[in-house]
Amino acid sequence: MKSNKILSSVLTAALLLGVGATSALAIGGASGPVSYKAAGKLGAIAMNPYKVAPLTAVIMNGGYNVTDVKVTVKGKEGGGIDIKYTPSDNAVRLHGGIPVWGLYPEYQNTVEVSYKRNGEAMSETYKIYGPAVYMPGPGNNQVGTLPKANVVKMDPKFKDRLYFVNHIIRASTPDSGQAVWNHPVGGAMEWDNEPYNWVIDANGDIRWYMKADEIRDPSNIYEKGNMMGFQQTKDGAMLFGMGQRYMKYDLMGREIFDRRLPLSYIDFSHHIEQTPKGTYLIRVASADAKRRDGKNVRSVRDVIIEVDESGKVVDEWKIYDILDPYRDNNVLAMDQGAVCLNVDASLAGQTTNKESLEDPNAAFGDVAGVGLGRNWAHINSVNYDPADDSIVLSVRHQGAAVKIGRDHKIKWILGSHEGWGEKFKPYLLQPVDSKGNKIVCESEGSKCPGYLSDKGGFDWTWTQHTAYVVPQKSKPGKTALTVFDNGDSRGMEQPALPTMKYSRAVEYIIDEKKMTVEQVWEYGKDRGFDWYSPITSVVEYQPARDTMFIYSATAGLGKFLIGEGDTEPILNEIEDGTQNVKVEIRFTGMGGSIGYRALPIDINQAFK
């Protein structure tokens, strides 16, 4: 028998070496050699245990019952920041030992741990080396692996902050964007670039990054696309999506799930979030949609689905059937040099025309246009409102935020009144001042008193991102809403000079009974062109700190488009209701990437 031959060979080898058979088998036995040694009072150290997060490790339990753990990853000498967290006993069991998170790259980190080993209290200090950061990049004109975070201002009360940053390489690398959808035609398959996902501390130092090539495979159409929509869920894990998939990983890099979209849908991008009911809202597109002219196409960024924990579709909103995909007013006014991540300096300041948008003549796919099968909507966020089981959308190419009920009917439209058909006019919100007096907007409702770059007044949002309900500041019948107003197409036109453009973080109060909207706060207008982000970006209220978190993710791109600089995103936290800047971090040396979003993360939430 084969096993007898193997044993005979081992004995023969042992005799030839002059070693007894018993000694030979003692090298490791049937399970193979065991050569690792405990690093301290527990087991060995496993670096990057899940292959996705190289600046993590696990101090393995070594066969002991390990409980009551506390971890401190010490800051670098000379002013570094300690990262402290308390993993639950369940987290220790999950990872097979003490999870270590927040190592500095290219540095011998000091990690202090306390715990109980089989009930006995112990404490130790480990020296753990964090490897250098490596990510695939464009190479050409790249000056660093990741952008440098320059701390301009940091209130001492925010020194414990950790910020997750999501960037995407601006120009496709050679292995990206190599596929298109056919049969039917259209869709956004080509929207496929390398991601940069990392975490900085309040000093701007890198403390975590994602080795995304363990998840993303550009050679597989179902494992490629732009990683976007990162959210930290209540269990501390990161929820996000990528092309034809949506997924959830914890901050140690452990996969919780990684699923293909339901087969009726394609092309996730921009936004996914978990509702209080445990379901997931996902911005997708239709894999096969029948147009009025009988053609079958794949749609572009205009469908919302809700799936349950098992991945079943429990609801869908086909926005092309709810709004008007032929309303072209805002599309005609947009700067074609920066249409979301599609950046082309040769088209900066140029607009399209009706002839290019005409339905019979225009191409299908991820092109700014009108009609089903083109990028007429470009929905970049979907947010759940628990007050009435509704969703709020940021519909960028319509320059509007829209609320839609469970019955798939419109509740209100926040945006310029210009160009909406008769059936939509009852849903258009009327702007009012703080006393409830009507504000008149000229030019068919597009130019309001605050649309110029001076302080004060009211304005709509233009090519906006992240229309988010603020439950903590809402009341029955009155919804607080924050929006990042990017500002392109402001007033339904391009300004005389590109340097006149600006972006804002803005908060509104919407009276859903009176169908009015009041602007109650804004930030960014007085910072002008330097703070202007033509695309991407986020603003979100932070109840634990009572701040508005803002990432002007493509600040400086306007300068790049006119040949006067490069993108330098700006991260802020602003005291709520004021202009008081608590945090400002500016990113430079972009490494060929473009900013999408950022968010504060809670490391204790990740290990509770």
Secondary structure, DSSP 4 states (H G I P E B T S, - for coil): -HHHHHHHHHHHHHHHTT--HHHHHTTTGGG-------SSSS--EEESTTSS-TTEEEEE-TTS-EEEEEEEEPPPTTT---EEE---HHHHHHHTEEEEE-PPTTEEEEEEEEEEETTEEEEEEEEEEEPPP------TT---SS-EEEEEEE-GGGTT-EEEEEEEESS--TTSS---BTTTEESSTT----EEEEEEETT--EEEE--GGGT--TTSTTS-S-EEEEEE-TTS-EEEEEBTEEEEE-TT--EEEEEEPPTTEE-B-S-EEE-TTS-EEEEEEESSEE-TTS-EEE--S-EEEEE-TTS-EEEEEEHHHHS-TT--HHHHHS-TTEETTEE-GGGTT----HHHH-TTTSPPSSSS-SSTTS-SS-EEEEEEETTTTEEEEEEGGGTEEEEE-TTS-EEEEEE--TT--GGGGGGBPEEE-TT-PBPP-BTTTTB-TT-SSSSSS----SS-EEEEE-GGG-BTTEEEEEEEE--TTGGGS--SSGGG---EEEEEEEETTTTEEEEEEEESGGGHHHH--SS--EEEEETTTTEEEEEETTTTHHHHHTTS-----EEEEEETTS--EEEEEEEE--TTEEEEEEEEE-HHHHH-
